[in-house]
Amino acid sequence: MTVRAISFDLWDTVIHDDSDEPRRSAQGLRSKKEERRHLLWDALNRTQPIPYETVAIAYDVADAAFNCVWHDQFVTWTIGERLQVLLDGIGRTLPEQDFAAIVKEHEEMEITVPPDAIEGVADALAELSKRYRLCVVSDAIVSPGHCLRQWLGMKGLKQYFSGFAFSDEVGHSKPHRDMFASAARQVGVKITDMVHIGDRDHNDIKGSQALGMKAILFTGTRDRDKAITTADAICERYRDLPEIVARFDTA
């Protein structure tokens, strides 16, 4: 193939997911999971008392519903949609201003205390961007696209990307074709001239391969799919990525 562009997943491919948790703990903050539940409980409890356990269980149920829709219908509800589903389920409402504040705190949690970039990714992006157009193809699980762009800017990585396909903006999540098609349009190439790198076999590897792309499984942070993957290559560390991509490029 002729490789003209490379698309990157973010979570556990560029961003080291949950690497912010030790930093939160050192600052005396709750874990992200606990803080999200506490934010909602506190707002509800101020308007009408409610047991924390009721809110925590409802949050778990809403998360399970989100995961089902994400995996099977290729859609990622925004955090506002997820919280509204939860409130509908327990028959509660919040004042519009309070609801908006909770949504904002959820969205910006990983900007306020940001997770780390994966070791070596900056150097790899700098080298690859000299030859290929780079783009992001990432599901927005809690942090929306505008916050993920902000994180990339904070880490000095946004400069290497010329396209951004986030599921909350595209309207579908991986492995839906629209995600990869959006990125391809933004960088001005055909989908089949792109190579995708990500850490999940279902979302990243099989999704891109079904569209005629080459796919690289990144295992430097999360390697649970290594034994089952159909990836065209496996990358364990970023210093090897330019060479792996070069093997596909016959131009």
FIMI-92896 format. One line per field, with one value per residue (C-alpha): residue number from 1; residue in three letters; x, y, z. Coordinates in pm, 1 decimal, always signed. Layout:
# FIMI-92896
i (NUM / ...)
aa (ala / ...)
u (X / ...)
v (Y / ...)
w (Z / ...)
# end
This chain:
# FIMI-92896
i (1 / 2 / 3 / 4 / 5 / 6 / 7 / 8 / 9 / 10 / 11 / 12 / 13 / 14 / 15 / 16 / 17 / 18 / 19 / 20 / 21 / 22 / 23 / 24 / 25 / 26 / 27 / 28 / 29 / 30 / 31 / 32 / 33 / 34 / 35 / 36 / 37 / 38 / 39 / 40 / 41 / 42 / 43 / 44 / 45 / 46 / 47 / 48 / 49 / 50 / 51 / 52 / 53 / 54 / 55 / 56 / 57 / 58 / 59 / 60 / 61 / 62 / 63 / 64 / 65 / 66 / 67 / 68 / 69 / 70 / 71 / 72 / 73 / 74 / 75 / 76 / 77 / 78 / 79 / 80 / 81 / 82 / 83 / 84 / 85 / 86 / 87 / 88 / 89 / 90 / 91 / 92 / 93 / 94 / 95 / 96 / 97 / 98 / 99 / 100 / 101 / 102 / 103 / 104 / 105 / 106 / 107 / 108 / 109 / 110 / 111 / 112 / 113 / 114 / 115 / 116 / 117 / 118 / 119 / 120 / 121 / 122 / 123 / 124 / 125 / 126 / 127 / 128 / 129 / 130 / 131 / 132 / 133 / 134 / 135 / 136 / 137 / 138 / 139 / 140 / 141 / 142 / 143 / 144 / 145 / 146 / 147 / 148 / 149 / 150 / 151 / 152 / 153 / 154 / 155 / 156 / 157 / 158 / 159 / 160 / 161 / 162 / 163 / 164 / 165 / 166 / 167 / 168 / 169 / 170 / 171 / 172 / 173 / 174 / 175 / 176 / 177 / 178 / 179 / 180 / 181 / 182 / 183 / 184 / 185 / 186 / 187 / 188 / 189 / 190 / 191 / 192 / 193 / 194 / 195 / 196 / 197 / 198 / 199 / 200 / 201 / 202 / 203 / 204 / 205 / 206 / 207 / 208 / 209 / 210 / 211 / 212 / 213 / 214 / 215 / 216 / 217 / 218 / 219 / 220 / 221 / 222 / 223 / 224 / 225 / 226 / 227 / 228 / 229 / 230 / 231 / 232 / 233 / 234 / 235 / 236 / 237 / 238 / 239 / 240 / 241 / 242 / 243 / 244 / 245 / 246 / 247 / 248 / 249 / 250 / 251)
aa (met / thr / val / arg / ala / ile / ser / phe / asp / leu / trp / asp / thr / val / ile / his / asp / asp / ser / asp / glu / pro / arg / arg / ser / ala / gln / gly / leu / arg / ser / lys / lys / glu / glu / arg / arg / his / leu / leu / trp / asp / ala / leu / asn / arg / thr / gln / pro / ile / pro / tyr / glu / thr / val / ala / ile / ala / tyr / asp / val / ala / asp / ala / ala / phe / asn / cys / val / trp / his / asp / gln / phe / val / thr / trp / thr / ile / gly / glu / arg / leu / gln / val / leu / leu / asp / gly / ile / gly / arg / thr / leu / pro / glu / gln / asp / phe / ala / ala / ile / val / lys / glu / his / glu / glu / met / glu / ile / thr / val / pro / pro / asp / ala / ile / glu / gly / val / ala / asp / ala / leu / ala / glu / leu / ser / lys / arg / tyr / arg / leu / cys / val / val / ser / asp / ala / ile / val / ser / pro / gly / his / cys / leu / arg / gln / trp / leu / gly / met / lys / gly / leu / lys / gln / tyr / phe / ser / gly / phe / ala / phe / ser / asp / glu / val / gly / his / ser / lys / pro / his / arg / asp / met / phe / ala / ser / ala / ala / arg / gln / val / gly / val / lys / ile / thr / asp / met / val / his / ile / gly / asp / arg / asp / his / asn / asp / ile / lys / gly / ser / gln / ala / leu / gly / met / lys / ala / ile / leu / phe / thr / gly / thr / arg / asp / arg / asp / lys / ala / ile / thr / thr / ala / asp / ala / ile / cys / glu / arg / tyr / arg / asp / leu / pro / glu / ile / val / ala / arg / phe / asp / thr / ala)
u (+0.0 / +91.5 / +75.2 / -28.3 / -171.0 / -170.6 / -464.7 / -415.1 / -646.7 / -586.3 / -671.5 / -391.8 / -237.9 / -131.7 / -275.1 / -175.1 / -523.5 / -554.9 / -194.0 / -358.0 / -493.0 / -169.6 / -146.5 / -506.2 / -435.3 / -122.2 / -333.1 / -589.8 / -852.7 / -1097.9 / -1047.5 / -1221.4 / -1484.9 / -1560.3 / -1553.6 / -1803.6 / -2049.9 / -1989.7 / -2048.9 / -2390.0 / -2486.4 / -2385.8 / -2595.7 / -2898.0 / -2861.8 / -2859.5 / -3198.5 / -3355.7 / -3175.7 / -3081.5 / -2855.0 / -2513.4 / -2551.6 / -2862.9 / -2672.8 / -2367.5 / -2578.1 / -2769.8 / -2438.2 / -2312.9 / -2629.2 / -2596.6 / -2232.4 / -2334.8 / -2596.1 / -2336.9 / -2093.5 / -2361.5 / -2452.6 / -2084.1 / -1991.7 / -2301.7 / -2444.6 / -2117.4 / -2238.1 / -2085.9 / -2342.7 / -2213.1 / -2171.3 / -2480.0 / -2682.5 / -2548.2 / -2636.4 / -2982.1 / -3044.7 / -2940.1 / -3166.9 / -3461.3 / -3399.6 / -3425.7 / -3699.2 / -3500.6 / -3419.9 / -3165.0 / -3181.1 / -3039.6 / -2747.1 / -2649.7 / -2673.7 / -2455.1 / -2194.5 / -2174.9 / -2139.9 / -1855.5 / -1675.8 / -1701.2 / -1574.1 / -1276.5 / -1165.6 / -884.5 / -774.9 / -764.5 / -547.4 / -422.1 / -302.8 / +40.7 / +138.2 / +280.5 / +658.4 / +815.4 / +498.7 / +617.3 / +935.5 / +746.3 / +486.8 / +757.3 / +935.4 / +623.7 / +476.7 / +769.4 / +648.7 / +280.7 / -30.2 / -139.3 / -489.6 / -677.6 / -960.4 / -1076.6 / -1387.3 / -1489.2 / -1583.2 / -1609.5 / -1383.1 / -1532.4 / -1340.4 / -1277.1 / -1115.3 / -907.1 / -778.8 / -689.6 / -501.2 / -304.8 / -216.2 / -106.1 / +128.8 / +269.6 / +123.8 / -160.5 / +80.6 / +147.6 / -215.7 / -409.2 / -735.0 / -949.0 / -1237.0 / -1395.2 / -1702.5 / -1903.2 / -1852.4 / -1883.4 / -2196.3 / -2059.7 / -1777.6 / -1524.2 / -1545.1 / -1810.0 / -1691.5 / -1785.4 / -1503.1 / -1231.2 / -1402.4 / -1413.6 / -1041.2 / -959.9 / -1157.3 / -984.5 / -635.6 / -728.2 / -654.0 / -843.4 / -927.7 / -726.0 / -416.1 / -433.1 / -278.5 / -450.0 / -287.2 / -480.7 / -497.2 / -837.8 / -887.1 / -1264.7 / -1264.5 / -931.6 / -804.1 / -1106.5 / -1282.8 / -1003.6 / -921.3 / -1282.9 / -1235.9 / -920.4 / -675.3 / -368.5 / -391.7 / -128.0 / -208.5 / -29.6 / +51.4 / +285.1 / +19.6 / -267.9 / -192.0 / -511.7 / -594.4 / -250.4 / -340.1 / -657.9 / -573.9 / -587.5 / -357.8 / -116.4 / +155.9 / +205.4 / +392.5 / +516.4 / +709.7 / +691.9 / +1050.8 / +964.9 / +658.0 / +825.2 / +993.8 / +668.2 / +481.2 / +761.3 / +708.9 / +358.1 / +463.9 / +557.7 / +543.7)
v (+0.0 / +365.4 / +509.4 / +871.9 / +913.8 / +752.3 / +768.9 / +735.1 / +623.9 / +828.7 / +633.8 / +388.6 / +463.5 / +826.2 / +899.0 / +670.0 / +613.1 / +645.2 / +764.3 / +1066.4 / +855.7 / +849.2 / +1227.1 / +1270.1 / +1053.7 / +1253.2 / +1571.1 / +1420.0 / +1391.1 / +1109.3 / +872.9 / +982.1 / +712.0 / +814.2 / +1185.5 / +1155.1 / +977.0 / +1218.2 / +1522.2 / +1395.7 / +1277.8 / +1611.5 / +1811.0 / +1584.7 / +1570.6 / +1950.1 / +1974.4 / +1668.8 / +1413.9 / +1087.0 / +800.9 / +799.8 / +426.8 / +493.5 / +735.3 / +506.9 / +209.0 / +421.3 / +549.3 / +192.3 / +101.4 / +405.8 / +315.0 / -38.7 / +96.1 / +331.1 / +42.3 / -162.5 / +118.7 / +197.6 / -161.6 / -272.1 / +43.6 / +237.4 / +548.1 / +726.3 / +919.8 / +1255.0 / +1285.6 / +1506.9 / +1234.9 / +972.2 / +1177.6 / +1252.3 / +879.0 / +824.6 / +1099.6 / +971.0 / +625.6 / +741.3 / +993.5 / +1302.6 / +1634.6 / +1907.3 / +2282.0 / +2359.7 / +2555.6 / +2274.2 / +2012.3 / +2219.7 / +2265.3 / +1889.1 / +1814.6 / +2066.2 / +1918.9 / +1571.5 / +1690.9 / +1882.5 / +1635.8 / +1503.1 / +1855.6 / +1975.0 / +1675.3 / +1547.7 / +1193.5 / +1144.0 / +1101.1 / +756.0 / +739.3 / +802.8 / +919.0 / +1277.3 / +1168.5 / +917.7 / +1176.3 / +1430.1 / +1180.7 / +1040.2 / +1385.5 / +1462.2 / +1196.4 / +1132.5 / +1326.9 / +1239.7 / +1242.2 / +1139.2 / +883.3 / +852.2 / +766.9 / +1028.0 / +828.0 / +1108.9 / +1389.5 / +1537.6 / +1625.7 / +1988.1 / +1875.9 / +1611.0 / +1877.0 / +2084.7 / +1790.3 / +1740.9 / +2109.0 / +2095.6 / +1808.1 / +1972.0 / +1701.7 / +1881.7 / +2042.3 / +1705.8 / +1634.3 / +1783.0 / +1596.1 / +1508.1 / +1259.1 / +1237.3 / +1021.7 / +1294.1 / +1518.5 / +1258.4 / +1098.4 / +743.6 / +561.9 / +311.7 / +75.9 / +269.7 / +379.1 / +742.5 / +782.8 / +681.3 / +852.8 / +1181.5 / +1162.9 / +1071.3 / +1370.2 / +1605.8 / +1499.7 / +1467.4 / +1098.8 / +781.6 / +554.5 / +275.4 / +497.6 / +519.0 / +305.1 / +303.7 / +240.3 / +160.2 / -69.4 / -241.7 / -523.4 / -475.9 / -97.4 / -18.4 / -322.0 / -495.9 / -166.5 / -23.2 / -351.3 / -387.9 / -64.1 / -182.5 / -13.1 / -165.0 / -180.8 / -179.7 / -294.6 / -85.9 / -288.8 / -55.1 / +28.5 / -215.7 / -560.6 / -753.5 / -802.4 / -918.8 / -1289.8 / -1248.3 / -966.4 / -981.9 / -678.3 / -651.3 / -563.8 / -518.4 / -222.1 / -255.0 / +73.1 / +394.2 / +399.7 / +102.8 / +261.0 / +448.7 / +129.0 / -69.3 / +185.2 / +187.9 / -185.2 / -112.0 / +180.2 / +56.6 / +401.8)
w (+0.0 / -17.3 / +332.9 / +327.7 / +676.1 / +1019.2 / +1258.5 / +1632.0 / +1906.5 / +2222.5 / +2537.8 / +2622.1 / +2283.8 / +2328.4 / +2674.0 / +2959.7 / +3098.5 / +3476.7 / +3515.6 / +3680.9 / +3967.5 / +4174.8 / +4130.1 / +4245.8 / +4548.5 / +4634.2 / +4626.2 / +4860.9 / +4587.1 / +4534.8 / +4243.8 / +3924.2 / +3966.6 / +4323.7 / +4247.0 / +3962.4 / +4187.1 / +4472.6 / +4250.1 / +4147.6 / +4495.1 / +4650.9 / +4403.4 / +4449.2 / +4826.4 / +4852.1 / +4683.9 / +4848.8 / +5070.4 / +4899.6 / +5015.7 / +4850.2 / +4781.8 / +4572.3 / +4350.8 / +4326.4 / +4214.9 / +3964.1 / +3828.2 / +3786.2 / +3595.0 / +3368.4 / +3300.6 / +3208.0 / +2967.0 / +2817.3 / +2762.7 / +2588.7 / +2350.2 / +2290.1 / +2209.4 / +2017.7 / +1859.2 / +1808.1 / +1988.8 / +2288.9 / +2487.4 / +2606.3 / +2980.2 / +2984.9 / +2814.5 / +3055.2 / +3360.3 / +3224.0 / +3173.2 / +3535.2 / +3668.4 / +3465.5 / +3609.8 / +3970.9 / +3903.2 / +4000.9 / +3840.0 / +3903.4 / +3843.5 / +3499.0 / +3642.8 / +3881.4 / +3606.7 / +3372.4 / +3646.8 / +3713.4 / +3341.2 / +3316.2 / +3617.0 / +3463.1 / +3127.6 / +3266.4 / +3533.0 / +3313.7 / +3227.4 / +3588.4 / +3682.7 / +3346.5 / +3277.8 / +3123.2 / +2761.6 / +2691.9 / +2694.9 / +2356.0 / +2180.1 / +2127.1 / +1949.4 / +1735.0 / +1632.2 / +1548.8 / +1322.8 / +1155.8 / +1089.0 / +857.6 / +612.6 / +685.3 / +775.9 / +1128.9 / +1271.6 / +1583.5 / +1576.1 / +1935.0 / +2130.6 / +2386.5 / +2695.3 / +2950.2 / +2829.3 / +2509.7 / +2196.7 / +2294.1 / +2621.0 / +2446.2 / +2205.1 / +2510.7 / +2664.4 / +2341.7 / +2345.2 / +2709.3 / +2626.4 / +2312.9 / +2086.3 / +1909.3 / +1662.6 / +1496.8 / +1405.6 / +1114.9 / +1170.7 / +1471.6 / +1471.0 / +1816.0 / +1867.5 / +2042.1 / +1738.1 / +1462.5 / +1611.3 / +1605.3 / +1780.1 / +1654.7 / +1473.3 / +1274.2 / +930.7 / +994.3 / +1244.6 / +1000.0 / +706.3 / +898.5 / +969.4 / +609.6 / +479.4 / +718.6 / +611.4 / +244.1 / +179.9 / +96.2 / +387.6 / +226.5 / +233.5 / +613.1 / +885.9 / +1225.1 / +1562.4 / +1877.4 / +2178.2 / +2135.5 / +1887.7 / +1855.2 / +1819.4 / +1657.9 / +1473.4 / +1326.2 / +1263.9 / +1050.5 / +876.9 / +765.9 / +570.4 / +394.8 / +627.5 / +787.8 / +1165.9 / +1439.3 / +1792.3 / +2055.1 / +2367.0 / +2552.0 / +2811.0 / +2762.8 / +2621.0 / +2698.5 / +2329.3 / +2221.8 / +2220.4 / +2014.9 / +1776.3 / +1397.5 / +1374.6 / +1084.3 / +1336.3 / +1708.1 / +1854.8 / +2212.4 / +2229.8 / +2034.3 / +1919.4 / +1694.7 / +1532.4 / +1242.9 / +1126.5 / +1153.3 / +943.9 / +687.2 / +626.3 / +497.8 / +280.2 / -67.1 / -230.2)
# end
